Amino acid sequence: TIYLFILWNAQIKSCIAKANKMISWIVRNLMLREKNVMLSVYKMLIRPHLEYCVQLWNPVLEHGCWSLILKLEGVHTWFTCLIDEIGTLPYSELLDILNLTTFAERPFRVIL
């Protein structure tokens, strides 16, 4: 089981790296950073990398995955802070405005 955890850990780090590269590309090439545009870009280009197999590896406290969840949230936070007019708000308010959830909440939302 430890070997499987290491494999998932490497897989999630790879997904985070891909999402970070995509965000960097977006920052370099996208001039318009309005809420609706950035939310669409996030849902099409960033979120698929971050949510890849999230139901399978089920990032919950029992599995010791909090460090991975925090890394995923860091990418999420970085992207949401790039949005014009709302980027300076606290993270929880950003999530409410954009109607997004945290990565810790997502597996539970799927189960329900």
Secondary structure by P-SEA (a helix, b strand, c coil): caaaaaaaaaaaaaaaaaaaaaaaaaaaccccccaaaaaaaaacccccccccccccccccccccaaaaaaaaaaaaaaaaaaccccccccaaaaaaaaccccccaaaaaaac
